[in-house]
């Protein structure tokens, strides 16, 4: 039975921390500390960046084309290991000895008439891709240089150093010649925003007396009987420093280029009726029969088991179809076709930790 597993290349969303129950949450606190870009309709149109947003930019529109696979398959030689009679008998004896009601005598005296290897193969393909998106971003304007003159380079024309291969990574850079100064949209250029806690009044209901001005038969001391106290969020001013422009009243806006490097993994397990639990494969190493790395690898075509060839061709085609139009494929790697060899049916013994397991077909 063939079992194929395609690992998801989607990232999990991790929710941010929340306030504990009963704790004080300042309504003036925002999720993002610092500037945010003004609405898109307030921003100028930059040639080449007419459509900004979370959608990836096809690399075919900008920059070099995707790498091409070799015209023919590289020459490969496969030496598939086999378990000897001595090793099979040793595993059988060890398994029988581990059971209180089993006798190891049959295992010691048995005669091999037939020894059949039932191999389990695991094929793995890794495709390291780069994708790019663009969006407006901003920072408080403090008089820094405004790079707003000249022609902005295309999204795929901006050189960005590639990190370590086959490791997920993300980076953001500023697109040259796209900067402009705008008034802060959050505070209307004032540098200060209304306090949300006191609604611009500078005073809030007294927490000690609940706004009654009295506790029991006595006048409330904290509010002096008024039922209102000075707002702790704004210090009684009624407004706070704008969290978007940091009190400057102006924003330096620019187009931000976001680069995402992703290692996309395809794993296929080909089990030839051995009955070995697939979930245990991660606990053993097996024996690696093949490794290959290139900008675009060629499918395995000369492996003795045709199922491995079919899985390799399917994996390469699937990754090319999935990523060639949305990402730039930087490197592909076939870390190996691993083989797990066992004679006969699987016996759950301690030998599994060393990559050897099985029983013997004998008469």
Secondary structure, 3 states (H helix, E strand, C coil): CEEEEECCCCCCCCCCCCCCCCCCCCCCCCCCCCCCCCCHHHCCCCCCCCCCECCCCCHHHCCCCCCCCCCCCCCCCCCCCCCCHHHHHHHHHHHHHCCCCCCCHHHHHCCCCCCCEEEEEEEEEEEEEEEEEEEEEEEECCCCCCCCCCCCCCCCCCCCCCCCCCCCEEEEEECCCCCEEEECCCCCCCCEEECCCCCCCCEEECCCCCCCCEECCEECCCCCCCCEEECCCCCCCCEEECCCCCCCCEEEEEEEEEEEEEEEEEEEEEECCCCCCHHHHHHCCCEECCCEEECCCCCCCCCCCHHHHHHHHHHHHHHHHHHCCCCEEEEEEEEEEEEEEEECCCCCCHHHHHCCCCCCCCC
